[in-house]
């Protein structure tokens, strides 16, 4: 089924309209909080537009946009991340005197880029989504005008990202040169018919992998991540660590499972090596960090390493495990950043030592952070435990027990740096015993992410069954 069906394109159109509306509303209102409500209304409207077509399988616009369960799943994750980023930024934008109109509009347009990355079977459209996300992200990272680190982070991100975009595009040109198509299922057909693998095609595969590995901050393409996440406005750090990373994995699943299954013998090995290097580097480097956002950046690199296990195994079970982990990771990480923003509101918040005595000053947020961190380590009965367990089981089922063992060892290595923050909150006295006043928006964001992290840990089966159905659509 191909053609111009605008009903199936409605979520993207609603989201673009929301971005444009935010720019217009900004011109006519002094109350910048209105923009958050407009943004949240747009996100909810996009979700409602998504529901009728959910589970459908159709390609529209000359096979450039694919509407299927996988695209629907990722769009729900992106909308959840965007809504939570809007919530946690409500007071932050006012406090930091950031240009509100630009901030919220760019956030929405970055989400449109993520949508394109997740819902296309055409390499060029995936590239366009990548660029739309990247251009919006550079601008968002540099919005802290009074902080030189923000400008530095933005420039570093721009330079490294431009280079990797060129690498990805070069990979696209090599694959197109050999197969004569940009359409992933057609590329798979040509590969299957060819039988023998050509060296140029392998080179194309490596360039595509390198371009997308940058987006998920896999080692050794991670060098931009710690500086960028540390220099960004904190809600944007949360948005990029969760949303942009999930978009990168969506594109990786499309390109390698749909377009290049004929080269699976080569790329599964590469992903296995990348996975081990990424999780080990992220966890080992995080141990020595003293700044909370840098710690979260290295934690994000390690988490990307765990998710890459799914691509190394490359079975239906592994794909479902990846999707489940990306879903729970989005909620627990944005929740952790909500607590970081709360501590930042007290005038500090950059150093781990700024969390001293948070258990006395704001018990709810301190305990919430404990649950997020336990979930990130993978301790039952949190959602993160089941996320890791599913990846672990998929690796064992595919006779890659050694990779499962490396995952377990890395989970143990990760415990000390999370517990360092927990110890600081509970065992060290606060310099200022004054209770921390939490804005309602932060309390809501924390409550929502906390409930999801706990519920997905207590009743994981229903959600895992759903992601298995989604993974089956690939």
N, C-alpha and C positions, 0 to 999 in steps of 0.2 A: 504494500500500500504506500504509494508515494504521491505527493502532490501538495497543494497549498491548503492545509487544514489549520486555520488560525486558532481553533479551539484548543488544539494540543500545544500551541505555542503561547497560550494565554498567561501561564505563570511568568515567563520571561518578559512578556509585554507589560504585565502589571508591575513587575519589579523595576523595569526601565522607567515607566510612568511615575513610580514612587520617587526615583532618583531625581527626575526632572521637576516634580512637584516640590521636593525639598528645596531645590535651588530657588524656585519661584516664591515659596512661602517665606524663605529667609529674607527676601527683599522687602516684604511687607509687614514683618512682625519684629517687635523688640523682645518679645518673650521667647527666648531660645529653647525653653523646655517644650514649647509647642512642636518643635521639629522632631523631638524624640517620639512624641505621640503620633505624629504623621508617619514617621519611619516604622513604628510598631504596627500601626494600622495597615501600612503597605505590606509588611511581612505577613500579617494575618490574612490579608486579602490574597496574597500570592499562594499561601498554604491552601486556602479555600479553592483557588483556581486549579490547584494541583490535584485535589482529591478526585474529581470526576474522571480524569485520565489515568489515575493510578492503576497499575496492573495491565494497562493497555500495552500493545507492542506495535509500534508503527514508526516508519521513517518519513520525515517530511522535508520540504525544501530540497528536493533533488537528492535525497539520502544524506543531507549534511547534518540534520538533527534527528537523533534517535529518542523516541519516547518509549521507555520500558521501565520495569520495576527497579533496575539498578539506578537509572537516572533519578527516578522518584525517591528512592531511599536517600541518595546523596543530597538531593534538593531539600529534603526534610532536615537532614543534619546541618546543611548550610544555613537554612532559615532559622533553626534553633540557635546556632552560633551567632547569627546576625542579631536576632532578637535579644539574646543575652548581652551581646556587646553594646547594643543600644541602651539597655537597662543599666549596666555598670558604668556607662560613660555619662549618665545624666548629670551628676554633680561634678564629675571629674572635668568635663569640658568647661564648665563655668569657673571652677577653681583655678584651672591652668590657663584661663583666658585664650582658649583655642577658638578659631573661627568655626562657629557651630555649623553653619550651612554647608561649608566645604566638607567638614568632618563627616556629617551624616550622609551627604549625597555620595561622597567617595566610598563610604562603607557599603552603601547599597550597590553602586556600580561594580565594586570588587566582587560582590556576591553574584552579580550577573555573569562576570567572568568565570566564577566557579561553576555556575550552572552550565555554561557552554563546555567547560572541560569535562563535566560529568556526562553530558547528554549528546555527545557527538561520536560518530563512527568515521569522521573524516579528519585526516591528520591536520589539514590546514585550519579547520574550524577549532580543533583542540588548541592549535597554536594561537589563534585569535583570542580564545578564552584565556589562555596563559598570559598573553600580552595585556589584555584588559585588566586582569587581576593584578599583574605586575605594575602597570602604570599607576593604577589607583593606590596600590600598596606603597610605592615610593613616596607619593604625595602624603599619604596618611602618616608614614613613619616620620616625615620631616615637619609635622605641624606644630611641634613645640618650639615656637620661634625664639623663646628666651633661653633655650638650652642648646648649647653648641653640640652636645652629644647626639641630639636628635638630627641635626643637619648632617653630621658625620655619618650616622647610621643610614640615613637616606641615600647619601652619595655612595657609600660602600655597597648598599643593596642594589642601587641603580647600575653601578659598574659591573658587579659580578653577575647580576641577573641579565644584563645586556649580552654579556659574553655567552652565557649558557643558552639564551634564546637563539643566538646565532648557531650554537652547536646543535640545538634541537632542529632548527630549520635545515641545517646541512644534512642531518640524519633523514629528514623528510625528503629532501631532494635525492638522496642516494636510493632510498626505498622506492620512490616514484620512478627514478631512472631505470631500475631493474624490473619493477612489476607493472609500470605504466598506469598505476592507479593510486589515488589517495584514500580510497574507500576501504576500510579495514577488512570487512569480509571478503572483498575482491582480492586484496593482497594475500589473505590466507589461502584462497583458491589457487592463485598463481604459484604460491610456494608449494602447495600440495602437489600440483601438476608437474612442477619443475623437477622434483626428486632431489637432485644434487643441490647443495647450498653454495651460493657464490660468495667469494670473499667480500665483494662490495656490499652485499646485503648484510653480512655480519658487521661490517663497519657501520652501516646505517643503523643497525640495531644498537650498537654501542653508543652512537651519538644520541639516539632517541633516549636511551636509558640515562645517559649523563645529564641531558637537559631536564628530565623529569626528576632524577635523583636530587638535583639542586632544590626543587620545590619542596621535597619532603625532608630536606636537610640531612640526607644520608652521607656518611663519611665516604670519601674525602671532599664532598661537595657542600659541607656544612659551614665553611669558614665565615660566611656572612651572618649566620644565625645569632650567635651570642651578642655581638655588637649591635645588630639590628633590633633584637628583642629588648636589649637593655636601654637603647636610646629612644625607642618608640614611646608614644603615649601608652600607658599601661593597658587600657582597653584594646588598643590595636595589637599589642603583644599577644594578648589572649586570642584575639580574632585571627591573627596570622598563624600562631602555633597550632590552633585547632582547625579553622576553616581552610586556610591555604594548604595545610598539610593533607587534609582529607581530599581536597581537589586534586592534589598531586597524585595521591593513591588511586583516585577514580580514573585519572588519565592513564596511569600505569596499568590498571586492570584492563581498560579498553584496548590499549595498544598491544599489550603482550598476550593477553588471553584470547582476544578476538582477532587481532591482526597478525600476530607472529607465533601462533601455536606450533608451527612447523619448525621453529628454531628453539623449542622449549629445552631441548637437550643442552643447548649452550647457555641460554639466559637463566635457567634455574640455578646453575652452578654459580653464575655471577651474583645473583640475588642472595644465595646462601652466604657467600663470602662478604658481600656488602652488609648483610644482616648482622653477622658476627662482629665485624669491625665497628659498625655503627653503634650497636648496643654497648659494646665493651668500652669504646672511646667515650661515649656520652656519660656512662655511669662512673668510670674512673676519674674523668675530668671534673665531674660535678662535686666530688668529695671535697676538693680543695677550695670551692667557691665560698666567698663571704657575702656576696651581693645576691639578694633573693631572686631578682629577674634573671641574672646569669645562671643561677642554679636551675631555675625553671627552663631556661634555654637548653642547657645540657641534658636535663631530664627529658625534654622534648626530643632531642636527638636520640637518646636511648630508647624512648618509646617508639620512635620511627623504626629503630632496629628490630623491635619485637614484631611490629606489623609486617616488616619485610619478610619475616619467616613465612607468612602466608604466600608470598610470591615465589619464594624458594621451593615451597612444597607444591604449589600450583595444582591443587585438587579442588573439587567443589566444596569439600568440608573446610579446606584451608581458606577459600575465598569467603565463606560464611563467617569463619572465625575472624578474618580481617575486618569485615563489615561491622560485626558486633563490637570488636575492640575499638574501632574508630568512633562508633556511636558513644560508648561509655567514656572514652578518652576525652571527647569534646566536652561533656558535662563536667567531669571531675576537674579538668584543667581550667575551664572558665570559672568554675566555683573557687578554685584556689586563687585565681587572679582577683576575684571579687574581694577576698580577704586581704590580699596584697594592697589593693586600692584603698581599703578601709584603713589599714595601718599607714599608708601614704598620706591619708587625709589629716593625720595628726602632725604633719609637717616633717615626718621622717619617712621610713619605709623602704629605703634603698638597701640597707644592710640587714643581715639576718639578726644582728644584735638589737635592731629596732623592734623585734617581736617580743622582747623581754616582758614577761608578766601579762601577756595578752589574755591569759586564762582568767586573771582577776579583773581586767579592764573590760573585757567583752567575751564572756564564757561561750556564748552561742557561736561566735565566729571562730574562736580558738578550737572548739570541738569539731566544728565543720571542717576546718583545715586538717585536723587529725584524720578524719574519715577520708578526705580526698587523698591525703598522702598514703594512708593504708591501702587505699584502692590502687594508687599508682605503683606501690610496691607489689601488690597482688596478694594481699592477706584476706582470707575468707572472713565473713560472708559478703565482702564488698563486690561491686560490679567488676572492678579491675581483676579480681581473682578469677572470675569465670571467663573474662576476656583472655587472660593468659592461659587458663586451663584448656580452652578450646583450641588455641594455636598450638599448645603443647601436644594435645591429643592428635591434631591433624599431622604434626611432624612425625609422631610415633607411628601413626597409621600408614604413613608413606615411607616407612623404613628410614627415617632421618632422625633416629633417636639421639645421635650426637648433637644435633641442632637444638633439640628439646633440652638436653643437659646443659648446653651453653646458656639457654634462656633462664633456666633455674639458677645457675651460678650467678648470672647477671642480676637477677632479682634480689639475690642475697647481697651482692655488692652495692645495690642501690639503697639498701635499708639505712646505712649510717647517715647519709646526707639528708634524708627526710627526717630521721629521728633527731638530727642536730637542731632543726627548726622546732620540732615538737618539744624537745628538752628546754630550748630557750623560752618558749611560751609558758611552760608549766613549772619549771624549776628555778627560773631566775626572776629576781624581783624587778618590777617596773620602776624606772626612774620617776615616773609620774603616775600616781595611783588613780588619777582622774578617770572615770569610765569613758570609753570611746563612744561618741554619738554616731550611730549608723544611719545614713540616709535610707529612706524607705525602699528606694530602688535597689540598693545594694542588698538589703535584707531579703527582698523578694527574689533577686537573682540567686542569692546563696541558698535560700529555702528550696527553690525549684531544683537547682543542681544537686542539692543534698538528697532530696526525695528520690530523684532519678538514680543517683549513685547507690542509694540503699535498696530501692525497689528492684533495680536490675540485678542486684546481688542476691536478694531473697527469692525472687521469682524469675530466674533468667530464661527458663525453658520456652515460654511463649514468645519472647522477643527473638530468641535464637532460632526458633522454628520459622519465624517470619523472615529473618535474614537468610536462612537456608533456601526459602522459596525465592527470595531476591537473587541470591547467588546462582540459583538454577536457571535464571533468565539469561545469563551470560552465554 
